[in-house]
Amino acid sequence: MSGRRKPRKSPAGPARGVQPGPEPGCEKSLVRDENGSIGGCHAVMDTKELQQIPEEKKSKEHKQPKCTTEEKPTVPPETGSRIVDSHQDKILFTTLDQLKIKRTHKSDSSRIVNDVLKCISDHMKTRTTCFKDVDLLRTGSYYENLKISHPDEFDVMFNIPVERVDIRPFGDDGAFYSVAFKRGKHPLDRFLNEDNTVSASGMLTEFRNEVKRSVKKQKGVYDCRAHVLLERKKKGCPAVTLKINGTRTDPISLDIVLGLQVKSSWPTFAQEGFKIDKWLGTKVKKELKSQSYYLVPKYEGKGTVELEGVYSWRISFSHVEKSIMTNHGSQKTCCEGRGIRCCRKDCLKLLKHLLGLLKAENPSLSKFCSYHAKTTLLHACCSRTKDSDWEATQLGPCFRQLLKDFEGHLKDGKLPNFFIPTHNLLGSGHDRKSCQILAQCIEEQRNKGFPVFG
């Protein structure tokens, strides 16, 4: 060893004129204390890089930067496969854990819902003429593994396949359509308007009546503890809602939507949307676009009373959304045993939870829904396409970026439908003031470290 003495360091920090830089693998984000001294890196080295370094070299080449104060640098604690690198991130991971649904609750709720759906489906197939060809399409957050807190809401479509139909845009945004049969007789002819288009409101009324008959007839058959009630019709809402009480779980809300399954190519308005080429690939896009699309009765108008507008058919790609959310990785192994676990779904769950809490605090935000959050995520996935952009260890940065995306849409008053870019989801029914209020609320939560999650 050399006899030369090591230069002394002042108590306040390193030698003057010399500022220590970040160690290799650390982010270039340094923290200064009250005296202006640099404290160290915010993040730790990527775990993959550490695995590739021999043990004898780790201690030499990848030490934490030396502290310039008496306090030791904070090393992010590992939580399973996740790395918590800040107090904010710890809050997010803790909140996610609280939003998990117990497996027993999921199975109990699913069993009851399946029993109810089977009884209604059997009734439609055996006791009706116009709805005898119905098929069930299970969609929504529960079936996409995006449900949070409680398995208390289910969405199911009872769809009827139609062929040789004339689909024409109703309006200029490409989201609403009129439906007419080209030739021949059809079980739905009884619902034709004077112009030979299929009446969405007429079909919906008849469908609701049949669901009501089924519920009354099958009362007590579903489960000895379950009580199924048909809720009153909500103005402007196309769903037939059943409330299931008396189970071991929380009361369950089951939304049943009537739909037409159109077996033809997607409408022209949908040609410019659905930009998943760089995310999921052109092959997946081609396969999904070869599938049918669906039309559901939807009120379109300036008010919420039917007399102020009209029921038409709104296009739905909920089956495609389900496919995307269950196979969401740019690599097939994403979120599988051997693949990288991403945080796409976790970010959406947190955004849905945040939106729900803000709506509870401010009734003026009632018209915003989880579909706005979901659409924001889909657009974000097409912008940040790689699985590495959404690594589970980066939940905090990814979630905050997603919030910024949502804030941007709200401030602009524009959130394009993921499949039909000419359709603005923040258009009809959403005033500019409420969009600005929600954007401010989200920005405040993001800047203050999400106190609403506390």
N, C-alpha and C positions, 0 to 999 in steps of 0.2 A: 504493500500500500504506500501511496505517496505521503510524505510528511507535510504536505501543504494543508493549511487550515481552510475549512469551508467558510465562505463569506457569510457573515451574520445577516439575518433577515430582520427587518424592523417589525415590531409587534403588529403594526397596522396592515402589513402586506408585504409583497415582494420588493426587491431592490428598485429604486427609482429608475424610471425610464424603461422598465421592462414589465410588460404585461403578459402574464401566462396565457397561452392560447388553449383551445379545447383539445383534449386528447383525441386521437384517431377514433372514429366511430361515433363521437358525440355530436349532437346538433350544435350549430354555431350560435346558440342562444345562451348568453351568459347573464348571470344575475349579479348586480352590484348591491353592496350593503349601503348603509346610511353614510359611510365615509367615502363611498365611490369605489371601493375595492371589489374585485371580481371574485365571485364565490364558487362558481362551477357550473356544470352542465345541468340542464333540466331533464334530459332524457338519458337512458342508458343505451349501450350498444345493442344492436339487433341480435336476438338470441341465436339466429342462424350463423352469424359471423363468429360468435363465441364458440359454437360447436366445432368450427373448422380450425380453431387455433390449438396447437398442442398445449398441454397443461403447463409445461415448464416455461412457456413463453407468455402465458396469460398475465402472470404477476408483473412482468417487466413491461410488456407493451400496452397493457390495457388497465392501468391504474386509474382510479378516480383522480381528477385534478385536485391538487393540494388546496386546502382551505386557506384563505387569507385572513380568516377570523378565528376565534377560539372554538366556534362551533364546527362540528363535523358535517361534511356534505350529506344530504339526505339521499339514501339509496332507495329507489322505489321497491316496495315489497311485492313479491310475486303472489298472485291469487290464482291458483290453478294454472291454466295456460294463459292467464291475463296478467299484464303488468300495469300496476297502478302508479302513474308517474306524477300525480298531483292530488291535492285535496278535492278538486272539482271532479277528477276522474273517479275518485273513490266514491263520491256521491252518486255518480252515474251508475257504477257497477252495483252499488248497494240498492239503488232504485230498481235496477233490472232484476235483481234477486227477489225483491218484494213483489214484482209484477208476475212472477212465475205462477203457473196454475198447477195445483196438486194433481197428480196423475189419477187418483181415485175420483176426484171431482170431475175430471174430464170424462172418464169412462161412464160415470153415473149419468151425467148430463147427455152424453152422446147416445146412450142406450134409450133414455126416455124420448129424446127427439126422434130417433130412428123408428120407435114404435108408433109415434104420432104420424110421422110421414108415411109409413107403410099403410096405416089405416086410411089416410086421405087418398093416397095413390090408388089403393084397391077400390075405393068408392068411385073415383073418377073413371077408372077403367071398366068397371062393371055396371055402374048405375047411371052413366051419362053417355050421350052420343057425341057431343062436340068435343069433349075432353078425354075420350077413350084412348087416344094415342099419346098421352102425356108421358114424358120421361123426366127423371129427376136430375138436376145439375146442382151439385153441392159446391157453393162458392163462398167467398167472404173470408174474413180474418181467421175464423176458427179452422177452416179447412186449409188455410195457407200457413198455419202455425204462427199466426201473428196476433192471436188473441192475448189480451193482457188482463191480469187481476182475477177475473172470474169467467167461467165458461157459461155466461148467461145470455149470450146473443148468438143466434144462428141465422144464416141466410141461405135459402134454397130456392132454386128456380124450377117451376113446373113448366117445361117447354113442350111445344107442339111442333113437330116437323112440318114445314110447308115447302112445296116445290112448284115450279112454274108460276112464279109471282112477279109482279111488276112493282119494283121499289122505286119511289120517287122522293127526292128531298122535300121536306116540309120546313121551309125557312131557308136561310142562306148560310148557316154555319156548319151544315153537314152532320148534325147530331140527331135530327129528327126526320122521320120519314112517314109516308103514307104507303099502305100495302093494298094491292089488288091482285086477284087471281086472274091469270091469263085466259084459261079455258077449262071447261069441264066442271063437274060438280065437286063440291068440297063440303065436309062436315061443318065448316065455319061459315057457310053461305048465309046462315040465319042472322049473322052479325054484319051483313053488308049495308053500307050507307046507300043513299040515292045515286051517288056517283060510282057505285060498285067497289069502293074502298072498304077495308075491314075496320069496323068501329072498335077502337081501343077501349073506350069507356063502356060500350055494350058488352064486350067480352069480359072485361074486368068485373062488371056488376054480376054477371052470370057466374063467373068463377068464384067470386066471394060467396054467393048464395050456396054453391055446391060445397064449399069448404065448411060453411056454417051447418049444413045438413049432415055432413060427415061427422063433425064434432059432436052434435047432439045425439046422433045415432050410436056412436062409439063411446059414449060417456061411460067412464069407469072401466073400459076395456084396456086402456094403455098400461096402467099400473095402479095397484090398490091404493097408492098414496097420492097419485097425480090427479090434479084437477085442471082441465084444459078449458080455457075461456077465449072467446073471440072478442078482441078489442074493437072499440068503436072505430069507424073509418076516419082516418085523418085527411083533412082537406089537402088535395094536391099530392097525396102519397099513393103510389101504385101497389104497395105491398099489403097483403092480408096478414095481419099480425095476430098471433096466438100467444097468450100468456099461460105458462105452465107453472102451477103452484103445487105446494104440498109434497115436494120431493126432499131428499136429504141435502140437496144443494140449494143455492139461491134461486129465486124465481127466474124462470127462463123465458126469454122473448124470442119467438120464432117468426121470422119474416118470410112469407111465401110469396114469390113474385111469379106472375104469369109471363110466359115468353114464347116468341115464335122463333123456331130454329130455321134459318134461311140457308139452304144448301147451294150456295153460289159464290162467285168471287166477291171479294170485299168491294164496297162502294167506292166511287172515284175519290170522294173526300178523304178516304182512309189511305190513299196511295202515298201521300207525302209524310205520313206519320210513322210511328212504330220504328224508330231509327235504332235498332239494336245490332246493326251489322258489326260494329267494332267492339261491341260488348259480348254478345252471345254468338255472333257469327252469321254469315249469310245463309248457311245451310239450315240453321235453326229457324231463322226468319222465314225462309221459304216454306218449311214444314208447317209452321204455325199459321201462315197466311193461306195455306191450302185448306184449313179447317173452316167449318161453318161459322157464321156469326149469329147473334141473337138480337131480337127486337122486343122491348118491354114497354107496356103502356106507361106513358109519362105525361104529366100535365105540363103544358107549355103556355105561358101567358104572363102578364104583368102582375097579377094578383095571385092569391092562394085559393080563391073560390072558383069552382069550375065554370060558372057563368061568365067570368072575366077572361077566360081563355079557352083552350080546347085540349083534349087528350089526343095525343098522336103516339107514334111509336119511336122510342129512342133506341139507338143502336147500343149494343153492349158487347164487350169483349172480356167479360169477367172470367171466362174459361181460359183465355190466353194469359190473363194476369195471374191466375192460379198456377199455370204451367211455369211462368217466368219466376214467380216467387219461390216455388218449390225446387227449381233448377236455375238458380240465380248467378252461378259463377261463370266467369270467362273460361275457367278450367273445369272439367267435369268432376274433379276431385274436391272442389271447393266445399268446405264444411263437412267433408266425409272423413273417415278415420285416418287416412293417410294424407289428406290434403290440408291446405291452409284454412283455418277457420276465419271467416270474415265477419264483419259487424254490420252488414247491410240491414238485416232484419232487426238487430238490436237498436240501431239508429231509428228505424221506423217505429218500433215499440215505444221508445222514449219520446219521440215527437208526438205520437198519438196520445200518450199519457200527459205530456205537457199541454197539448191543445185542450184535452178534457178538463184539466185543472183550471186553465185560464177561462174557459167557457163557464165553469161553475162560479168563478169569481165575477164575471162580467156577462150578464144576460144578453147584451148587445152583440155578442159574438156567436150566438146560437146557430147561425146559418152555416158556420164553418164545420166541416166534418172530416172524418179520418181519410176520406177519399182524396181530399186536398193534400194531405200529408203523403199518402201513397203515391200520388201522381208526381209530387215533388221528388220523391226518392227515385222513381223510374227515370225521370229526366236526369237526375244526378248520376245515376248508374251509366247512362249513355255518355256523360261528360267525363267521368272518372271510371274507365272501363275495366281496369285490371283488378284482379283479386287483391294484389298487393296494395292497391289504393284504399282498401277497406279492411286491412288486417285487424283482427280482434284486439290486438294490443294497442291499436290506435283509435279506440272507441271515442275518447274525448275529442281529439282534433276532427275526426270524421263527423261526429254529431254536431259540433259547433259549425262546421262548414255547411252541413245540411240545413241548419237553422238559418245561416246567412242566405242560402239559396231560397228558402221559403220567404224570408224577409224581403228579398229582392222581388219575388213574384207579387207579394202583397203590396209593396210600395208602387210597383208599376201597374197594379190592378189587372195583371195578365198571368194566367196559368193555363197554358194550352193543354187541351185534352191530349193524352199521350198517343192516342191512335188517330185523332182527327185534329190537327193543329189549328184549324180555323175555328174550332169551338173553344171559347174561353170559359173555363170553369169558374172564374171570378167575375163573369159578366152578369147575366140575369140573376137578380135576387141578392146581389152583393154590392152594397154601395161603397164608394171610395173611402168614406170616413171610417167604416168598420174595418176595412183592410188596413188602413193606417194605424188604427188603434191596436189591432192584433200584432202588426209588425213592431210597434213600439214596445208592447208587452213582452214579446219574444226577445227582442234586443236587450231589454232591461234584465230579463232572467239570465240571458247568456253572459252579460257583463258582470252581474252580481254573483255568479256561481250557482244559479238555480236554487234560490231559497225556497221556491214553491215545492221542491222535492223534499224539503226538510220536514 
